Structures are given as C-alpha cells and as structure tokens.
Amino acid sequence: MTSGWARTAMSHRICTGIPRRRLGKLIAELAEPWIAAQESQLCERRGRDRLRAAGAGPSHDLVFTDRVIVTLVVLRFQLPHAALALFYGVDRSTVTRAVHEVRPLLAARGFAVPGSPGLRLRTLSDVFAYAASQGVELRVDGTEVRVRRPRANKPGRRAFVSGKMKQNTKKATVISDEKGRTLWTGAFRPGRMHDQTALKTEGICGLLEQFPQVKAKADAGYRGLAKQFPDQVEAPPLKPKKDAPPEEVAAWEAACKKQSSERIPVEHANAEHKQWRPHQRWIGRREYYDQTHLAIAGLVSDRTALR
C-alpha cells in the first residue's frame, strides 16, 4: 500500500474518530507547535542555532499530516505500531516516534468551550471560572480504566488495585455541564484512591470556597464533599433506616431518582469517552495513560461543544 492510499483510507472518520473537515483544521492547529518542538529539539541536540537554510537536510519518511493521522488511529483503536508501519511502508520506530511527538500536542490542547471556538479550558480553576461567569451547573463523576499490573516485588504494587473493580486500574475525574459536554477531565490517580480523595487532592475545596456561586451535582461517592459544602455540592440523600415509614422511603426513592436524572449527563460524557479503545482497557505503559486520556477527551470535547 502506498503512502497516498494509506492516508486516504486512514483519514476516514471510522479510523480517526473525527470528520475530515475537522481533521484538516486539527492538522493546521498542531503544525506550528510541532515545528517549534522539532526546531527546539534539534537546537538542543546541536548546541547552537541551525547554520543551513530552512528546509535543508533529510526529509521525513512520514510527513506531518500522516503523523497526525497515525496518532489518531492509535488513539482510536490502540492498534500495534508495526501494523500501521506496514500500511505506510515505514519502520515501526517511525510510527512510534510520530505518536510520541503528536500525542503531547493533543493532550495540551485542553477542552472546547460551547459557543466560544477560540476558548479552551485546561485546568480545574479554568472550569470553575467559566462556570461562575456563565452560570453553568457542573456534573462530576469518576471513571477508571484497567491498566497493566506493576511488576512483582516492587513498592506500591497494590496502589492500583481498585476496591470497586478488584483489578488494577487508574482513575480520572470527569466534569461536564447539564448537556453532557465535557468541560474537563483530570485528577489521575491510582485505582486504590477514592474518587472524592482524588478530587480533593486536585484542590477542589479551595475552588469551591473561591467561587461560592458555582454549584455541582455528584454521586454518592462525593457525599463527604456535599456535607462540607451543602449549598454548592448536591449528592444523593442518605437511605432511611430500616424501621422508617413507607412515606419516608417513597420520598427518598423519588429524591434519588430526581437527583440521578439531573446527574446523568456526566455519565453520558463518560460513555462517549469509552467509545475510544484506550478508555476501555489501556494496554500500554501506565506513564502514558494520563497523556492519552487527555488527548482523547480533548478530541471528544470538540464534537460535544457543537451541541
């Protein structure tokens, strides 16, 4: 298969997860930071500025457009790099190098803001500032993905064992608006850590105090946060005692159902992320999962922001 045929086939929405129209805009957006990163790397390697004219020297076996497409296919299906190298007629290391160059650029893009194409959210404080200015009520939820088990006889091996899934996982926190549009994801922690603890270590308590007008809905895992900030964070009510009257039980069930219906958009946001293979089970190195998660979530937010 020639490089041209491979590009035509791989650039389809089924392979990349995004339409070709948006793919062209994404390539144009990433081209400048990629060139700057390459020039910086070469300058550091040489120890001085370049002496030859711009464009001189050996050309890339895989041009930048193909590098972006290859990275998107890897993010979409988690295909072996050797298989993609066979399609493009290059060495496996060329594809691996391309993925390691483009993936950080995708992860650093941040998350799209509905109605503001030029604005992107990158930190949790950005999300709270946006919610405070626009009057957006946040939805918070935790998600976890299976990862490789740490090697035996290594410290911290049990840190990734999830108490819920009983498997080695890594957790992340997802925040969306009332329409299920992803606004932020982060707070990556080993699977053994509780969802609420992971979010607290990210500094959400200070942000709730800084932005008292911001409100959020969460599940029962964040009940302690709701108790600490009762006017801002809403969690499901506590279950009545066994000897509670039927009227109280019925009222509790109705309140839980209402709160669940209002909180469900963040579950839909999680489901959209899970359509990408790495969010179902990550088979690569654990140190690359955070970057991969951010890259995929940023691409998904581009689509959901158009709702």
C-alpha positions, 0 to 999 in steps of 0.5 A: 500500500502506498503512502497516498492510499494509506492516508486516504483510507486512514483519514476516514472518520471510522479510523480517526474518530473525527470528520475530515473537515475537522481533521484538516483544521486539527492538522493546521492547529498542531503544525506550528507547535510541532515545528517549534518542538522539532526546531527546539529539539534539534537546537538542543541536540546541536548546541547552537542555532541551525547554520543551513537554510530552512528546509535543508537536510533529510526529509521525513519518511512520514510527513506531518499530516500522516503523523497526525493521522497515525496518532489518531488511529492509535488513539482510536483503536490502540492498534500495534505500531508495526501494523500501521508501519506496514500500511505506510511502508515505514519502520515501526520506530517511525510510527512510534516516534510520530505518536510520541511527538503528536500525542503531547500536542493533543493532550495540551490542547485542553477542552472546547468551550460551547459557543466560544471556538477560540476558548479552551479550558485546561485546568480545574480553576479554568472550569470553575471560572467559566462556570461562575461567569456563565452560570453553568451547573457542573456534573462530576463523576469518576471513571477508571480504566484497567491498566497493566499490573506493576511488576512483582516485588516492587513498592506500591504494587497494590496502589492500583488495585481498585476496591470497586473493580478488584483489578488494577486500574487508574482513575480520572475525574470527569466534569461536564455541564447539564448537556453532557459536554465535557468541560474537563477531565483530570485528577489521575490517580491510582485505582486504590484512591477514592474518587472524592480523595482524588478530587480533593487532592486536585484542590477542589475545596479551595475552588469551591470556597473561591467561587461560592456561586458555582454549584455541582451535582455528584454521586454518592461517592462525593457525599463527604464533599456535599456535607462540607459544602451543602449549598454548592455540592448536591449528592444523593440523600442518605437511605432511611433506616430500616424501621422508617415509614413507607412515606419516608422511603417513597420520598427518598426513592423519588429524591434519588431518582430526581437527583440521578436524572439531573446527574446523568449527563456526566455519565453520558460524557463518560460513555462517549469517552469509552467509545475510544479503545484506550478508555476501555482497557489501556494496554500500554505503559501506565506513564502514558495513560494520563497523556492519552486520556487527555488527548482523547477527551480533548478530541471528544470535547470538540464534537460535544461543544457543537451541541 
